[in-house]
């Protein structure tokens, strides 16, 4: 099968981030793009998501907060969201 070159323009930082991601997934840029295009053509849609399961900083802090709350035996619990809202409104 004959091949051809395809040239794309993208932000330098985006290219670096993509290369880092694809490398972490065991791919190079060419392999990742060809895989995406082949599957897109085969399925006639955007076919898949490749992702690393890395939460952002805000999510990491929220997870840590919940883990700390679970360790506290004196923590207050609520039977419903409306009960929580009612208590917050009473404190205002």
PyMOL commands that set and color helices and strands:
alter all, ss='L'
color gray80, all
select helices_A, chain A and resi 12-24+29-43+57-71+81-91
alter helices_A, ss='H'
color red, helices_A
deselect
rebuild
show_as cartoon
